[in-house]
Amino acid sequence: MTRAFSAEKAWAKDRLLIQQYASRDELGRAAAEDVAEAMREKLKMQEAIRMVFAAAPSQNEFLHYLVRAEGIDWKRVTAFHMDEYIGLGAGAPQRFSHFLTMRLFNQVHPGTIHLIDGSAEPVEECKRYAALLQEAPLDMVCLGIGENGHIAFNDPPVADFEDPYIVKRAQLDDLCRQQQVHDGCFERLEDVPEHALTMTIPALVSAEKLFCIVPGAAKRNAVQGVLEGAISPSCPASILRTHANCQLYLDRESYPGEIQGG
């Protein structure tokens, strides 16, 4: 596929493939083009595809371009999201289901949409959503990385690379909750829920392809941990270095350091 622009840098760390772009906009556009192409190719080979999406401001540019991609039969897509706060009201704009409904689902109209209900009884909701996820393999996950290195709501204190669950209730650490304030989702730390439902790390990395979109200076420490540190639950996203087909998209702000190959 030919782009109007190209990555400034491209390299690998273990099995993880990395592309770095000049700007946040180019990063989002490149990721959207790659995801769209992967969707089109997969839909040539099978009747339907199953995808998981992240809900965060870091995904804005990516989603902006993805909804404009041509040649995708979204009616053959089953869509999931990876996490949700516990206890927010049904109309709360901070709900991740609301974010994705507004920015993605209402624009492309996937054939099937499975939303996590953060107002339901947590144990039963985890079982319900896990059963939906286990109906067939996941084809793709589009995710980000949190400021503390989390993927979904698997923060370092609760991240488990061998987690026996598919979906679980998680307590959010203060760094994760503070990020929601930095992102403008909540006015004060006190307003951010302390618990959420999340897909676990084994569930996320079970997908055939992972596309990880990480723009912005706020993610520098996390990206550095992923690329330069050990593969450890202390930086949950470091597990991406072990995946057979994961692409990480960065901009100059999210990783200004020297390339660390290996």
N, C-alpha and C positions, 0 to 999 in steps of 0.2 A: 504494500500500500504506500502510495506517494503522498507526502504531506506538503503543505505550503511552507512549513517550517520543520526543523529537525531538532532532536535533542542536542543540547550543548555537550553533554557527556553521557556515556553509557558504559556500564561495567557490571560485574557480578561480584557478589559476596556469598561464598558457599554456593547454594543452589538459587539464591535470590537474584533476579535480574533487575537492574536499576537504570532508570532514565532520568536525567535532570534537564529541566527546561528553563528558559530565560525568565519566564514570568508565570504567575499563578494562572493566568488565562490560558497560556499555551499548554501548561500542564493539564488543566482540565479538558481542553480540547483534544489533546493527544490521548488521554485516557478514554474519553468518550468515543473517539474514533476506533481505538483498539477494542473496547468492549462491544461496540456496535458490530464491528467486523467479526468478532468471535461469536456473537449471537447469530448473525446471518449464516455463518459457516455451520454452526451447530444445528440450526433449524433446517439446513439442507440434509442433515444426516438422521434427524429424529423428529418425531411429531411435535414434541413440546420440550421446553427447557425450564429448569427450576433455578431461580436466582435469589440471592439475599443482598439487601441494600443497607447501607449505613445512613443515619440521619444526623447530620452535623453541618455547620457552616463551611467546614473544609471541603464538603462535597458540592458546594453551590455551582461552581463553574463546570465541573464534570456533569452534573445533572442538567444544567442549562444546555449543554451541547448534546447530551444523550437524547433528550426528548425531541431534538431536531434532526436526529439521524434518520436517514431514509432507508427503505427496504427491509424494515423489521416488522414481522407479523406479531405484534404484541399480544394478540388474542391467544397465541400459543405459548405464552409466558406465564408461569406461576411464580408470584413474587412474595417474598418474605422480608421481614426486617429483623435486625439482630438483637435489639434490646428495647426496653421500655421502663420508664419510671413506675414505681408502685405508689398508688394513692392520689395521683392527680385526677381532677375532675374530667369528665368525658369531653368537655369543651375546651380544656386547657391548651393554649397554643404551644406550650413547651413539650407536649407529647410528641414522641418521635413518629408515631403513626400519623399525626397531623402534618408534621413536616414533610414526610414522603408523599402523603396524599396530595398536598398542595403542589409540591415541586416535581412530582413524577407521576403518580398513579392517575390523578385526574387529567393529566395531559396525554398520556399514552394508552391508558385503559387496558392494563394487562387482563388476560382472560380470567385469571384467578388471583386474588389477593388475600393473603392470610396475615391478619394483624394480631399483635400481642395485646391482650386486654389487661392493662395495669390496674384496673379496678376490681378484677376478679380475685377469688381466693388463690393466693400464690402457688400453693402446692398443686392444686388441680389445674391451674393455668399452665404451669410448667409441663405437666403430663400431657395436656391437650396439645400444646404447641409442639412438643417433642414428637408426638405421634404423627402430626402433619409433616414435620421435617423428615421423618423416617419412612414416609410412604414410598420414596424413591430417592436415588442419589441426587445430590446437589451438583449442578453444572458449574455455577459461577458464584463468587462472592465479591461484591464491591465494597471495600472497607476503608477506614482511615486508621490513624494511630493517635491515641490520646497524649496529652502533655506528659503524663506519667508513664507512657509506654503501653497503655492498655489497648486491647482490641475488644470491640464491643464493651461490655462493662466488666471485663476480667481485669480488675486492678491488681497491681503487684501483691497486695496482701492476700488475695483470694484466687489468683491465677493458678491453674493446675493443668500442666501439659498432659496429664493422664486422667483428667476428670472423667468419672464414670457417668456423669449426667450429660444430656443433650441441651437442656435448658435448666437454669437454676436461679434461685433468689440470691442476690449478692448485696452485700453492704458496700457502699461507695466510700472510698477514702476521701480525705479532705482535699487533696490535690485534684482529684477527678471532679469533685463538686465545685471547686473554685474555678475550674476550666469552664463550667457552664455559665459562671458569672462573666468570665473573660469574653466568652462567645456572645454575650448579650442576651442569653436565654432567660436569665433571672437577674433581678436587681441586686440581691444580697445572698450571701452564702446560706443564711438561715432559711431562705426560700427554697433551696434545692433539696429535693427528697434525699433521704439517706439510704434508701434501698431501691433496687430495680430487679427486673427479670432480664436475664441475658442468655443468649446462646453461649455455650462453653467453647473453650479453645479447640478441643478435638472435633466438635461439630463444625466449627468454622473452617478448619483446615482439611476437613473431609471433602470439600468441593474439588472438582477437577481443576478449575482455574481460579486464581485469586488476583484481583486488581486492587492495589492499595494506593490511595490518593492522599498525599500528605504535603500540602502547601503551607507556607507561612513561618515566620520567625519563632512563633510560640512553640513550634514542634522541634526546634533544633536539638534540644537535649535528648528528646525521645529518639529522634532519628540517629543521633550519634550513638546512643545506647544500642540501637538495633544493629548498626553497621560496624561498630568498633568494640562493643562489649562481648561478653559471653552469651551463649544461648541459654537463657535462664528465666524462670518466672519473675525474677526481679525486674526484668524488662519483658513483659509478656509478648510484645510484637517481635521479639528476636526469634520466635518460633518460625516466622516466615522464611527464615534462611534455610529451613529444612524442607520446604515444600517443593514438589517437583515442577510446579508451574505457577509461580507467583511473580508478578511484575510490580515494582515499586516506582511510583512517579513522584519526583521531587522538583522543587524550584530552587533558585539561588538562595532564598531566605531560609528554607527548611534544612538545607545542608550546605553551608559555605565552606566546609572543610576540604581537605585533600581526599582524593579517591582512596578508599581502603579496599583493595581487592582481596581475593583469597578464596 
